[in-house]
Amino acid sequence: MLGTLGVLLTGVIGLVRGGGDPARSNRLMQWRVVLQGAALLLFLLLMSLMRS
């Protein structure tokens, strides 16, 4: 979850500064989506382990 937050903040800072590389912004967005998916899967795994 912290990785997702880090990538998100990096993207927002780049957006605020302006004039950034569009390819870099796209890569950051892709990484954010991947990390969000991983965080969600980890959360579901932990919830299922706590349920048992």
N, C-alpha and C positions, 0 to 999 in steps of 0.2 A: 504494500500500500504506500509505503514511503517512496518507493521507486516511481510509482505513478505520480505522486505529488511532485517529486523532483522534476520529472519530464514535463509535467503540466506547467510548473513555474518557469522552467527554462523557455518553453514556448511562449508563455505570456510576456516574459521579459523581452524576448526577441520581437514580439509583436508591438510592444510599446515603443521600443527603440526605433522600429521602422527600418526600411531599406534592407531587410534581411534576405538571405538566400531562400527562395521558394522551395528548393529541393530539400534544404535542411529542415524547414518547417514541416514539409510533408513527412520526412523521416521521423521527426519528433512526434507527429500525430499518429503515425503507424505504431511507434513504440508505446505511446500512451494507451492505444487500444489493446495492444498485446498485454501490457502490464495490468490493465484493468481486468482483462479476461483471466489472467493468472491470479490476481487478487480475489476475484469472485470464486474461482475454483477452490482456492485455498480456504476461503471463508466457508464454502459449502462442505468441504472435507472436515474442517474443524467442527462445524455444527453437527455433522453426522457422527463424528467420534464422541462428542459430548452427549449425544442422545442415547448412545448405547450404555 
